């Protein structure tokens, strides 16, 4: 199977784009009301131990991705059963992300393309992502590194321009609703999007520096992506308040629409939409790579690119039949997504890590005894 080397900067940039991709128009941790900023911080801290676990797996098994590691730890029979579950998860996830983008594009172009079926934008984003997945993680890393300045610069410009409309009372009083909403908001922030970096354990295998690169890439990518979402969510709440955020699904997009300085600076929400779509491209690329690499491992195919096109077409079909309506999609995200993803973001990785540590310890003891 082809091995692709990712530099530290490219790996960090790709994780940042993956995190902010389908999250850049939403306010994170809204369950916590005015304490959402605490919930987001707590969600980031919850994800850091998992990021360290993913990095540790790469350290114990150099030049291997999660699918290779699973087979090393559990053998071919049990290992392939677990790989199959991860493949189903990432395949469903890729189609789910595409539906999210289809809903958003239909929302912002409701007047211009009111009669356009949602499958059209979905076909466009998944088809383009299939091409990106064929290019590989190295090319995607260079793309991510080059464009990373766009969301960072735009965020700080938006904050500066919206300062006159911010009201500090929108995040007060602290702990007014107790600790339970904060914990719920933190768990939701963890499952979407911070814990989702588990996908990179299936894509990354070769690093420029074996010992330190995985830790640096995972932790710094998570931290930078978390800071961007923290600042964007806080900015939005300070401007539109909790009540405004609860009635607007794409709250950050609606917040940025308020920027209007004469005839010079207006309608810059198009940049938010652009960031959202660019991030979606990265996210679906990564998830298609995960799916194809898992299938390639199951069927012992040497190059995952061979199956990218058929998997892309299947993902387009799944996204069309995945949800009955927009409300069904949102209900699934609120009521089911956390429990659905917990197995793959937390439970299975921890089990794999424990088994890998045991095997690593036994291997070290055997090597020591043979000396």
C-alpha positions in Angstrom: 0.0 0.0 0.0 1.3 3.4 -0.9 3.0 5.4 1.9 2.6 9.2 1.9 4.7 11.4 4.1 3.1 14.4 5.8 5.1 17.3 7.1 4.2 18.8 10.5 2.8 22.0 9.0 0.7 20.2 6.5 -0.7 17.7 9.0 -1.6 20.6 11.4 -3.3 22.6 8.7 -5.3 19.6 7.4 -6.6 18.9 10.9 -7.5 22.5 11.4 -9.5 22.5 8.2 -11.1 19.2 9.1 -12.2 20.6 12.5 -13.5 24.0 11.3 -14.9 22.6 8.0 -18.5 21.6 8.8 -18.5 23.6 12.0 -17.6 27.1 10.8 -21.2 28.3 10.4 -22.5 26.8 13.7 -22.1 27.9 17.3 -20.5 25.2 19.4 -21.8 24.1 22.8 -25.1 26.0 22.6 -26.6 23.6 25.2 -24.6 25.6 27.8 -26.4 28.8 26.9 -24.3 31.8 28.0 -21.6 29.5 29.4 -20.9 28.0 26.0 -17.4 29.4 26.0 -16.7 27.2 29.1 -18.3 24.2 27.3 -16.1 24.7 24.2 -12.9 24.9 26.3 -13.9 21.8 28.3 -14.7 20.0 25.0 -11.2 20.8 23.7 -9.6 19.5 26.9 -11.7 16.3 26.6 -10.4 15.7 23.1 -6.7 16.3 24.0 -6.2 12.9 25.7 -7.8 11.1 22.7 -5.5 13.1 20.4 -2.5 11.8 22.5 -3.8 8.3 22.2 -4.0 8.5 18.4 -0.5 9.9 18.3 0.7 7.1 20.7 -0.6 4.5 18.3 1.4 6.0 15.5 4.5 6.0 17.8 4.1 2.4 18.8 3.5 1.3 15.2 5.6 3.5 12.9 4.6 3.7 9.2 1.2 2.2 9.9 -2.3 3.6 9.9 -5.2 2.6 12.2 -6.3 -0.3 9.9 -2.8 -1.8 9.9 -2.6 -1.3 13.7 -5.9 -3.1 14.2 -4.7 -6.1 12.3 -1.5 -6.2 14.2 -3.4 -6.1 17.5 -6.3 -8.4 16.9 -5.2 -10.6 14.0 -6.9 -11.1 10.7 -10.4 -12.4 11.7 -11.3 -10.1 14.6 -9.2 -7.3 13.1 -11.0 -7.3 9.8 -14.4 -7.3 11.6 -13.3 -4.2 13.4 -11.9 -2.6 10.2 -15.3 -3.3 8.5 -17.1 -1.4 11.3 -14.8 1.6 10.8 -15.3 1.5 7.1 -19.1 1.5 7.5 -18.7 4.4 9.9 -16.5 6.6 7.7 -18.6 5.8 4.6 -21.8 6.9 6.4 -20.0 9.9 7.9 -18.8 11.1 4.5 -22.4 11.0 3.1 -23.7 12.7 6.3 -21.2 15.6 5.8 -22.3 16.0 2.2 -25.9 16.3 3.3 -24.9 19.0 5.7 -23.4 20.9 2.8 -26.3 20.3 0.6 -28.6 21.8 3.2 -26.4 24.8 3.7 -26.1 25.5 -0.1 -29.9 25.2 -0.5 -30.3 27.7 2.4 -28.0 30.4 1.1 -29.2 30.1 -2.5 -32.9 29.6 -1.6 -33.9 32.3 -4.0 -31.6 31.7 -6.9 -31.8 27.9 -6.9 -35.1 27.2 -5.2 -36.1 24.5 -7.7 -32.6 22.8 -7.8 -32.7 19.3 -6.2 -30.3 19.0 -3.2 -28.6 16.1 -4.9 -27.0 18.5 -7.3 -24.7 20.4 -4.8 -24.1 17.0 -3.1 -22.9 15.5 -6.3 -20.6 18.5 -6.9 -19.0 18.4 -3.4 -18.6 14.6 -3.2 -17.4 14.4 -6.8 -14.7 17.1 -6.2 -13.7 15.4 -2.9 -13.3 12.1 -4.7 -10.8 13.8 -7.0 -9.0 15.2 -4.0 -8.9 11.8 -2.3 -7.3 10.3 -5.4 -4.6 13.0 -5.2 -3.6 11.8 -1.7 -2.9 13.2 1.7 0.3 14.9 0.6 -1.5 17.1 -2.0 -4.3 17.7 0.4 -1.8 18.8 3.0 -0.3 21.3 0.7 -3.7 22.7 -0.2 -4.6 23.0 3.5 -1.4 24.7 4.4 -1.7 27.2 1.6 -5.3 28.2 2.3 -5.2 28.1 6.1 -4.5 31.9 6.3 -8.0 32.6 4.9 -10.2 31.6 7.9 -7.7 33.0 10.4 -7.4 36.4 8.8 -11.1 36.6 8.1 -12.0 35.7 11.7 -9.9 38.4 13.2 -11.2 41.0 10.7 -14.8 40.0 11.5 -14.2 40.3 15.3 -12.7 43.8 14.8 -15.6 44.9 12.6 -18.3 43.5 15.0 -16.9 45.0 18.2 -19.4 47.9 18.2 -22.3 45.4 18.2 -21.0 43.1 20.9 -22.6 43.0 24.3 -20.8 41.4 27.2 -24.1 40.8 29.0 -24.9 38.1 26.5 -22.4 35.7 28.3 -23.5 36.7 31.8 -24.2 35.5 34.5 -21.7 32.6 34.6 -23.0 29.2 35.8 -26.5 30.6 35.9 -28.0 27.3 34.7 -25.6 25.1 36.7 -22.9 22.6 35.6 -25.1 20.1 33.8 -25.7 22.2 30.7 -22.0 23.0 30.5 -21.1 19.3 30.6 -23.7 18.5 28.0 -22.4 21.3 25.8 -18.8 20.1 26.3 -19.8 16.5 25.3 -21.5 17.7 22.2 -18.5 19.9 21.3 -16.3 16.9 21.8 -18.3 14.6 19.5 -18.7 17.4 17.0 -16.1 18.3 15.9 -13.1 17.8 18.2 -13.3 14.1 18.7 -13.7 13.6 15.0 -9.9 13.8 14.5 -10.0 10.0 14.9 -10.3 10.0 11.1 -6.7 11.0 10.8 -5.5 7.9 12.5 -6.8 6.0 9.5 -5.1 8.3 7.0 -1.8 9.2 8.5 1.0 6.7 8.5 4.4 8.2 7.7 5.7 11.3 9.4 8.8 13.4 8.9 9.9 12.9 12.5 8.8 9.5 13.9 9.1 10.3 17.6 7.5 13.8 17.9 5.5 14.5 14.7 2.3 12.6 15.6 2.0 14.3 19.0 2.7 17.8 17.5 0.3 17.4 14.6 -2.6 16.0 16.6 -2.3 18.4 19.6 -1.5 21.5 17.7 -4.1 20.9 15.0 -6.7 20.3 17.6 -5.7 23.3 19.7 -5.6 25.7 16.7 -8.9 24.4 15.3 -10.5 24.7 18.8 -9.3 28.3 19.3 -10.8 29.3 15.9 -14.2 27.7 16.8 -14.0 29.2 20.3 -13.5 32.7 19.0 -16.1 32.4 16.3 -18.7 31.1 18.6 -17.9 33.6 21.3 -18.1 36.4 18.7 -21.5 35.3 17.5 -23.0 35.0 21.0 -21.7 38.4 22.0 -23.4 39.9 18.9 -26.7 38.1 18.5 -27.1 36.6 22.0 -28.5 33.2 23.1 -32.0 33.9 21.9 -30.8 34.9 18.5 -28.5 31.9 18.2 -31.3 29.5 19.1 -33.6 30.6 16.3 -30.8 30.8 13.7 -29.3 27.4 12.7 -26.4 28.9 10.8 -25.7 31.4 13.5 -22.2 32.5 12.6 -23.2 33.0 9.0 -26.1 35.2 10.1 -23.8 37.1 12.5 -21.3 38.0 9.8 -24.1 39.2 7.6 -24.5 42.2 10.0 -21.2 43.6 8.9 -22.1 46.5 6.7 -19.8 49.6 6.6 -21.2 51.9 4.0 -20.7 50.8 0.4 -17.2 49.6 1.1 -17.5 46.5 3.3 -20.7 44.5 3.0 -21.9 41.0 2.0 -18.7 39.5 3.4 -20.7 36.5 4.6 -19.8 35.0 1.3 -16.3 34.4 2.8 -18.0 32.3 5.6 -19.7 30.2 2.9 -16.4 29.8 1.1 -14.6 28.7 4.2 -17.4 26.3 5.0 -17.2 24.8 1.5 -13.4 24.6 1.4 -13.4 22.9 4.8 -16.1 20.5 3.6 -13.9 19.5 0.6 -11.1 18.6 3.0 -13.4 16.8 5.4 -15.1 14.6 2.7 -11.7 14.0 1.1 -10.3 12.6 4.4 -13.4 10.5 5.0 -13.3 9.0 1.5 -9.6 8.2 2.0 -10.5 6.5 5.3 -13.2 4.4 3.6 -11.1 3.5 0.6 -8.0 2.6 2.7 -10.1 0.4 5.0 -11.6 -1.4 2.0 -8.1 -1.8 0.4 -6.9 -3.3 3.7 -9.9 -5.7 3.8 -9.4 -7.0 0.3 -5.6 -6.6 0.2 -5.6 -4.0 -2.6 -2.2 -2.4 -3.0 -3.4 1.1 -3.9 -6.6 2.6 -2.4 -7.0 5.0 -5.3 -8.2 2.1 -7.4 -11.6 2.1 -5.6 -12.0 5.9 -4.9 -14.4 6.4 -7.9 -16.9 3.7 -7.2 -16.9 4.6 -3.5 -17.5 8.2 -4.4 -20.5 7.3 -6.5 -21.9 5.1 -3.7 -21.5 7.9 -1.2 -23.5 10.2 -3.6 -26.3 7.6 -3.6 -26.3 7.1 0.1 -26.5 10.8 0.8 -29.6 11.0 -1.4 -31.4 8.3 0.6 -29.8 8.9 4.0 -32.4 11.2 5.5 -36.1 11.6 4.8 -36.1 15.4 5.3 -34.0 18.3 6.7 -35.8 17.9 10.0 -34.9 14.2 10.1 -31.3 15.1 9.5 -31.2 17.7 12.4 -33.0 15.3 14.7 -30.4 12.6 14.1 -27.6 15.0 14.8 -29.1 16.1 18.1 -30.5 12.8 19.4 -28.3 10.1 18.0 -24.9 11.5 16.7 -23.1 11.5 20.1 -24.0 7.9 20.9 -23.3 6.8 17.3 -19.8 8.3 17.2 -18.7 7.5 20.8 -17.8 3.9 19.9 -15.4 5.0 17.1 -14.1 8.2 18.7 -13.5 6.9 22.2 -14.3 3.3 23.0 -12.6 1.4 20.1 -9.5 3.7 20.1 -9.0 3.2 23.8 -9.3 -0.6 23.5 -6.9 -0.6 20.5 -4.5 1.5 22.5 -4.6 -0.8 25.6 -4.0 -3.9 23.5 -1.2 -2.2 21.6 0.5 -1.2 24.8 0.3 -4.7 26.1 1.7 -6.2 22.8 4.5 -3.5 22.8 5.4 -4.4 26.4 5.5 -8.1 25.7 7.6 -7.5 22.6 10.1 -5.4 24.6 10.3 -8.2 27.2 11.0 -10.8 24.6 13.7 -8.7 23.0 15.3 -8.0 26.4 15.3 -11.8 27.2 16.9 -12.6 23.8 19.9 -10.3 24.5 
